[in-house]
Amino acid sequence: MEEAGCRRGYVPVLVGTGKGDLEKIWVTIKAIQHLTIVELLEKSANEFGYQNGLLKIPCEAHKFKTILLNISKK
């Protein structure tokens, strides 16, 4: 059974450059393993440290969505 708000095969990621502009984006498991996303996650860990809860990526949401679109086309 899935928890309310969870999507099978996806990971929720908070994307944004500040507290006020964070957007939750659902990312496929396949995309989360892509080198570009892994590099963004490593950058986040270096900048903020490892945290509990949702993954956070310091990137403008529209740029992140473009990255996901490019990954899905490959």
Phi and psi in degrees as a GROMACS rama.xvg file:
@    title "Ramachandran Plot"
@    xaxis  label "Phi"
@    yaxis  label "Psi"
@TYPE xy
-93.7576  143.69  GLU-2
-71.4844  154.599  GLU-3
-58.5407  130.473  ALA-4
88.4341  -6.81592  GLY-5
-93.9041  146.198  CYS-6
-120.369  126.14  ARG-7
-62.6582  129.942  ARG-8
85.7228  6.99431  GLY-9
-127.803  155.464  TYR-10
-122.531  130.015  VAL-11
-77.9146  134.369  PRO-12
-130.517  131.976  VAL-13
-88.0534  125.42  LEU-14
-124.612  134.361  VAL-15
159.896  169.284  GLY-16
-102.142  -7.4948  THR-17
-152.256  174.192  GLY-18
-66.4062  -35.2242  LYS-19
-77.33  -18.9683  GLY-20
-115.312  21.7364  ASP-21
-72.2226  136.403  LEU-22
-127.595  134.31  GLU-23
-84.0912  123.78  LYS-24
-123.532  131.694  ILE-25
-86.7806  122.286  TRP-26
-115.262  134.602  VAL-27
-65.9723  153.603  THR-28
-58.2883  -39.7686  ILE-29
-61.5236  -45.0252  LYS-30
-67.6377  -34.8972  ALA-31
-65.2533  -21.2022  ILE-32
-90.7692  -5.04815  GLN-33
-68.1881  143.446  HIS-34
-53.2425  -41.3545  LEU-35
-63.3751  -43.4717  THR-36
-68.9104  -40.7304  ILE-37
-59.4663  -42.2139  VAL-38
-63.4139  -40.0942  GLU-39
-64.7616  -39.3021  LEU-40
-66.2275  -38.5724  LEU-41
-65.379  -40.2202  GLU-42
-60.7031  -43.0114  LYS-43
-62.3826  -43.8763  SER-44
-63.5364  -39.3011  ALA-45
-67.0045  -35.7913  ASN-46
-79.9996  -42.8132  GLU-47
-112.499  -9.921  PHE-48
80.8763  175.16  GLY-49
-84.0923  131.947  TYR-50
-128.172  155.715  GLN-51
-80.2988  157.598  ASN-52
98.2197  -155.634  GLY-53
-65.3066  147.347  LEU-54
-67.2934  140.693  LEU-55
-124.378  132.125  LYS-56
-124.432  120.534  ILE-57
-79.3987  83.0577  PRO-58
-151.698  144.194  CYS-59
-62.7656  137.055  GLU-60
-56.8319  -42.7624  ALA-61
-66.1851  -33.7586  HIS-62
-69.0646  -40.6048  LYS-63
-63.9444  -41.2111  PHE-64
-63.23  -36.4078  LYS-65
-65.2875  -41.1401  THR-66
-60.0202  -46.3055  ILE-67
-61.9253  -40.1231  LEU-68
-62.2742  -44.1413  LEU-69
-64.3229  -38.1378  ASN-70
-64.9586  -42.0528  ILE-71
-68.9701  -22.7554  SER-72
-78.5222  -17.5408  LYS-73
